[in-house]
Amino acid sequence: MTFKNILLLFVAFSVAGLTAFMANNWIDAERQAMLANQSTVPVSQSVSQVLVVQDNLKAGNFVRAENLKWQSWPEDGLAESYALKGKRNIKDFVGAVVRNAIISGQPITDDLVVHPGDRGFLAAVLGIGNRAVSVPVNATSGIAGFIFPGDRVDLILTSKFNSKGADGKSLTRYVTNTLLRGIRVLAIDQKTESKNGEVNPAKTVTMEVSPKQAEKVAIGMAVGSLSLSLQSLARDEKNLDGSNSNQPVSDDQHGYTLDTEVNALVAGLASKGGKSLSVNVLRGDQAEKAAF
C-alpha cells in the first residue's frame, strides 16, 4: 500500500469520527433544550380521612375508641364501605365486636364487626362453650356506672346467716367471698356506651361465663347479693389465673371474709364470755366448720 493510500484512509477515518462527534453533541444539545423548555408541574393527589384500626384486634374483641384513628387515604383507592371523616364518627364503632382479626392500619368497616343490637351479637362475643348471664346491680354494686363492655370484673357474693351467740341469742351474721374472678363484661343494660359521654349507673350487667360458673351465679343471686369489683386494664390478654382471655376463667374456690374482720363490735359479741360461734360453710362440694 502506497503512502498516498494510507493518507487517504487516515483522512477518511478522521472525517467520519469528527462527524459522529459533532452529531452526538448536537443531539445532546437538542435534548437539553427540550428538557429546559418543559415546565415541571407538581402533581397533587386528593386524599380523604379514613377510619382505620391502630391496634391489632382479634375476633371477639370489643372495639374501643383508643383502637381507632383517622388516617389520610388516596381518594382513588377509596372503597364504598370505608368510614370517611365527616360522614362517620369513631363512636359509631365503639362497643362493636370484631368478627375476624383486623390488623393495624386496616380500614374498619361495618362488615368487619357486629354492632350491639345486630342479630348474632352475643354469639359473636362469646367464646366457644361459654355462656352469657345477667346480674342485677345498683349504683354501689355496679361501681357507680364506671364499668363498660370489655372490662373484666370479679363477682363478689355477700350473704347473711343466723347463728347463736354466747348468751344463746340469735345473731344475724354476714359473710362475703369472691365467687368468680376475671369475668368479661358483655353489655350494660343492653348498651355498650352511655349517651353524650355521660356515666349512668347500670341496673343489669351481662357477663361471659362458663356453664359451671353460670350455675354458681344463679345460686349466688338466690342466697345473697352480688357486687362487682373492677380489674385493671394494665394486663395482658390472659386472665389472672393464666388462662386465655377468651376462655372460661378458673373455677377455683377462694377464701371468704367474715363480719368479725370488719366490725369490732361484732367481733366483741362473738367472743363475749370466752365462747366462740361456729357455722358450717359450704364451698362447692366441700363443707367445713368455721369458728369465730
Secondary structure, 3 states (H helix, E strand, C coil): CCHHHHHHHHHHHHHHHHHHHHHHHHHHHHHHHHHHHCCCCCCCCCEEEEEEECCCECCCCECCHHHEEEEEEEHHHCCCCCCEECCECHHHCCCCEECCCECCCCECCHHHEECCCCCCHHHHHCCCCCEEEEEECCCCCCHHHCCCCCCEEEEEEEEEEEEECCCCCEEEEEEEEEEEEEEEEEEECCECCCHHHCCCCCCEEEEEECHHHHHHHHHHHHHCEEEEEECCCCCCCECCCCCECCCCCCCCCCCEEEHHHCCHHHHHHHHHHHCCCEEEEEECCEEEEEEC
